[in-house]
Amino acid sequence: MTDVLGVCTTWEDAVVRVRTEGGTEVEIAVADIVSGKPVPRRPSVRDRVPATEAQQHAFALFPDLRVTPLGAWTLRSSPTSTARRANSVLAMTAPGVTDAVAGVVTHYLSLGQRPTAAVLPGTDEELLFLDAGWGPESGDDHTLFQVASVAHTRRGVREVPGVTVTLEEDGDQVVARVRGAAGEGDDAWGTAAYSRDWVGLRSVEVAPDQRRRGLGLAVVAALLGWGAERGATTAYLQVLGDNGPALALYERFGFTTHHAYRYLAMG
């Protein structure tokens, strides 16, 4: 006996047709079917990427990021950015070396920085730091790493009437801006970076007095369009779990949470 896994497309004339994940149509005589059961839809390829690998795509968002391996962990630092994800150890898998936490401490103290770690909640890696006396880096909620199909996001994009977005490219990065009246400052802005067919978004903001005009929607749409033109198939971003307005905006584009993580720091 053999198994066939796929989507049942027709059941008629004593023949069942099943489309496999590879797109092949398989015909099976009903008389030959011994048993069958529904199974959940298999997660997309992007959803099956390990958290560490997904996070590594985001290195492209910081052009001057310095990365140093510590076993399977990655020590990250940036001379120009103060973002936590550019100045913390990525510790979302077993380190594979002894005294890994001590190595993190030594590295960041040598840079004059507070030792900080990005970990997945409820994991052995989190316990390593907690057992060493580390605690929450701040009172922030967990950070959500969200992903979406670029093709899906593009299908849902619509132009915002009366809004013009300018793009300023610099290699594999771009800044999108909605200029203010008379060219005085920016009403909305955001940054994107492309790497290995993923496009990442960060720092999408709207001036407080310009909100509820669809400017954030226009900026995100422009950044995703820029990524699509470069061949990106997956889009990602990171947002605090209690940022309701941002989550609502990104949900409109089809973003879903790939994983949640938190920051710990040495006490």
Summary of the structure (lengths in Angstrom):
residues: 267
radius of gyration: 22.7
end to end distance: 60.1
largest distance: 74.6
contacts: 766
relative contact order: 0.15
helix: 28%
strand: 34%
